[in-house]
């Protein structure tokens, strides 16, 4: 199958408005709505896909790829029953306890 990801499944999870956008460009998309288990799996695949795209992005494209990764991650969190606000609370608590990454510290081991 041309353009297939590492999975043998047909299709991929796309943003909600993609079918509408395809129609506006004169084509008719073939789609279906995933069940809960497939949706979870497809979200995890999408997070991996967006991560890979971010790693390959140049500085000009990186902000959009970061936004795509965040969107997919927040959708996965919502699927798990965690709101964006809860994600931020968890992130802030971890940052308060362990710090963030702004210090650019690289750990190479202990003595």
Secondary structure, DSSP 8 states (H G I E B T S, - for coil): -TT--SS-SS-----TTHHHHHHHTT---------HHHHHHHHHHHHHHHHHHHHH--HHHHHHHHHHHHHHHHHHHHHTT--HHHHHHHHHHHHHHH--STT--------
